[in-house]
Amino acid sequence: MTEKDREERRKLYEEEKRERVFDPEGTWLLRWPWVAFDEEKSLVYCKVCQEYKDAADRSSSFFIGKELEGLRTNALVSHDESTKHKLCMRKQSFKENTSAIKPIKQY
């Protein structure tokens, strides 16, 4: 394949590529329930890391906000597997579990 052929394929891909749209009822939220979308800014971010800022990686693109355009699932997987994100998820889980515990009545 020549350089000219590659350039033509790239142009064709750019013209026909599927536009990425955030679907709040789609599979992303089933797989990554922490994903949130800011429609005004067209940014995807991690709502759990946003809630637990003290434990989050503040330099993470999912803390700051990642542009939807060009977003790949491997970026979501990478964030999901990151140490800081897992810590935030544990904090959220602990908060949810302890809020369900009812206090013991004192007599």
ZIZIQUI-V249865 format. One record per pair of residues at least 12 apart in sequence whose ideal C-beta (glycine too) atoms are under 10 Angstrom apart, sorted by the first residue. I is the first residue (numbers start at 1). J is the second residue. If there is no record, write none. Layout:
BEGIN
[[I & J] [I & J]]
END
This chain:
BEGIN
[[19 & 68] [19 & 69] [20 & 42] [20 & 44] [20 & 67] [20 & 68] [20 & 69] [20 & 70] [20 & 71] [20 & 72] [21 & 37] [21 & 68] [22 & 35] [22 & 36] [22 & 37] [22 & 38] [22 & 39] [22 & 42] [22 & 43] [22 & 44] [22 & 68] [22 & 71] [23 & 37] [24 & 36] [24 & 37] [24 & 39] [27 & 73] [28 & 44] [28 & 71] [28 & 73] [28 & 76] [31 & 73] [31 & 76] [31 & 77] [31 & 80] [32 & 44] [32 & 46] [32 & 62] [32 & 73] [32 & 76] [32 & 77] [32 & 79] [32 & 80] [33 & 47] [33 & 48] [33 & 89] [34 & 46] [34 & 47] [34 & 48] [34 & 49] [34 & 50] [34 & 51] [34 & 62] [34 & 76] [34 & 79] [34 & 80] [34 & 85] [34 & 88] [34 & 89] [34 & 92] [35 & 47] [35 & 48] [35 & 62] [35 & 66] [35 & 76] [35 & 79] [35 & 80] [36 & 48] [36 & 50] [36 & 62] [36 & 65] [37 & 65] [37 & 68] [38 & 65] [38 & 68] [39 & 68] [41 & 65] [41 & 67] [41 & 68] [42 & 65] [42 & 67] [42 & 68] [42 & 69] [43 & 61] [43 & 62] [43 & 64] [43 & 65] [43 & 66] [43 & 67] [43 & 68] [43 & 71] [44 & 61] [44 & 62] [44 & 65] [44 & 66] [44 & 67] [44 & 68] [44 & 71] [44 & 75] [44 & 76] [44 & 79] [45 & 60] [45 & 61] [45 & 62] [45 & 63] [45 & 64] [45 & 65] [45 & 66] [45 & 79] [46 & 60] [46 & 61] [46 & 62] [46 & 63] [46 & 64] [46 & 65] [46 & 66] [46 & 76] [46 & 79] [46 & 80] [46 & 82] [46 & 84] [46 & 85] [46 & 88] [46 & 89] [47 & 62] [47 & 88] [47 & 92] [48 & 62] [48 & 85] [48 & 86] [48 & 87] [48 & 88] [48 & 89] [48 & 90] [48 & 91] [48 & 92] [48 & 93] [49 & 62] [49 & 63] [49 & 64] [49 & 79] [49 & 82] [49 & 84] [49 & 85] [49 & 87] [49 & 88] [49 & 89] [49 & 92] [50 & 62] [50 & 63] [50 & 64] [50 & 65] [50 & 88] [51 & 88] [51 & 91] [51 & 92] [51 & 95] [52 & 84] [52 & 85] [52 & 87] [52 & 88] [52 & 89] [52 & 90] [52 & 91] [52 & 92] [52 & 95] [53 & 88] [54 & 87] [54 & 88] [54 & 91] [55 & 83] [55 & 84] [55 & 85] [55 & 86] [55 & 87] [55 & 88] [55 & 89] [55 & 90] [55 & 91] [55 & 92] [56 & 82] [56 & 84] [56 & 85] [56 & 87] [56 & 88] [56 & 91] [57 & 79] [57 & 82] [57 & 83] [57 & 84] [57 & 85] [57 & 87] [57 & 88] [58 & 84] [59 & 84] [60 & 78] [60 & 79] [60 & 82] [60 & 84] [60 & 85] [61 & 75] [61 & 78] [61 & 79] [62 & 75] [62 & 76] [62 & 78] [62 & 79] [62 & 80] [62 & 82] [62 & 85] [63 & 79] [63 & 84] [63 & 85] [63 & 88] [66 & 79]]
END
